[in-house]
Amino acid sequence: MDPDIETALTVALDSMSPEPSEEFRRRFRKLCENALISNHAESEVRRVLELVTIDTEGES
């Protein structure tokens, strides 16, 4: 995977609250990699992304 994307994923995962499990981190990285290099159905990516909760309070 592109180093910039890998860095962005690390920053995003490290910023999540509550902290994601190692299993989630591994599977989410793999999903992102597959979505970037494979022809996965849009609905598959959407289902996993719906599992992500992001606290945006206080962000501009």
C-alpha positions as CSV (number, residue, x, y, z in Angstrom):
1,M,0.0,0.0,0.0
2,D,1.1,3.6,-0.6
3,P,3.2,4.9,2.3
4,D,1.1,8.1,2.6
5,I,-2.1,6.0,2.8
6,E,-0.5,3.7,5.4
7,T,0.5,6.8,7.5
8,A,-3.0,8.3,7.2
9,L,-4.5,5.0,8.3
10,T,-2.1,4.8,11.3
11,V,-3.0,8.4,12.3
12,A,-6.7,7.8,11.9
13,L,-6.7,4.6,13.9
14,D,-4.5,6.1,16.6
15,S,-7.0,9.0,16.9
16,M,-10.1,6.8,17.4
17,S,-11.9,6.8,20.7
18,P,-12.4,4.3,22.1
19,E,-9.2,2.8,20.9
20,P,-9.9,0.1,18.3
21,S,-8.8,-3.5,18.9
22,E,-5.8,-5.0,17.1
23,E,-8.3,-7.3,15.2
24,F,-10.2,-4.2,14.0
25,R,-7.0,-2.5,13.0
26,R,-5.8,-5.5,11.0
27,R,-9.1,-6.1,9.3
28,F,-9.7,-2.4,8.5
29,R,-6.2,-2.0,7.0
30,K,-6.8,-5.1,4.9
31,L,-10.2,-3.8,3.8
32,C,-8.7,-0.5,2.8
33,E,-5.9,-2.3,0.9
34,N,-8.4,-4.5,-0.9
35,A,-10.6,-1.6,-1.7
36,L,-7.7,0.2,-3.3
37,I,-6.3,-2.6,-5.3
38,S,-9.3,-4.9,-6.0
39,N,-12.8,-4.7,-7.4
40,H,-14.7,-5.1,-4.2
41,A,-18.4,-4.3,-4.1
42,E,-19.1,-0.8,-2.8
43,S,-21.6,-2.3,-0.3
44,E,-18.9,-4.4,1.3
45,V,-16.7,-1.3,2.0
46,R,-19.8,0.7,3.2
47,R,-20.8,-2.1,5.7
48,V,-17.4,-2.0,7.3
49,L,-17.1,1.7,7.3
50,E,-20.5,1.9,9.1
51,L,-18.9,0.1,12.0
52,V,-16.5,3.0,12.5
53,T,-17.6,5.5,15.1
54,I,-15.9,8.9,14.9
55,D,-16.2,11.5,17.6
56,T,-16.3,14.8,15.7
57,E,-17.3,17.0,18.7
58,G,-15.0,20.0,18.9
59,E,-13.8,19.7,15.3
60,S,-14.3,22.6,12.9
